[in-house]
Amino acid sequence: MLNDKTIAFLVAPEGIEQVELTEPWKAVKQAGGTPKLVSTRAGEVQAFNHLDRADRFPVDATVDEVSAADFDGLVLPGGVANPDILRTVPGAVRFAKAFFDAGRPVAAICHAPWTLIEADVVRGRKVTSWPSLQTDLRNAGASWEDREVVVCTSGPNTLITSRKPDDLKAFSQAAVDAFSG
């Protein structure tokens, strides 16, 4: 389904919820796509299992070295610290926003919509997230729903959002479907 498609996974240097990186990554690979890890710094990133350090992953490119035009879609994994860091890095925010400007699909899980709020791309969109973000998302103009996965096509691109690791199967499938499309 994703043959010849390259999907960016945008993460901060640390604070990524590991399973929210590895499960969608595996789904992209199993569908024939090529996932690429993009971060704000070269080297390796540190993932976490909630608050405990987990594995480290090599960065394929930094946000300063690539553009949305290099990719067919974007995945934003969660973790509390990961998107909180990303939303403070202008280059990361510009990179995420560029996917919306180019009409390319974006999939964000858990706390990841914080980066999308900063990019001002959720206004008028239906989304879900970790429950503590619902007020932030509503204040940014989104319509928040408490559902396993929300696929919103009423904007410049397809936006897939999910709440938490328990939603990863549905999230990963919806993301692969959108990226194939």
Secondary structure, 3 states (H helix, E strand, C coil): CCCCCEEEEEECCEEEEHHHHHHHHHHHHHCCCEEEEEECCCCEEEEEECCEEEEEEECCEECCCCCHHHCCEEEECCCCHHHHHHCCCHHHHHHHHHHHHCCCCEEEECCCHHHHHHCCCCCCCEECCCHHHHHHHHHCCCEECCCCEEEECCCCCCEEEECCHHHHHHHHHHHHHHHHC
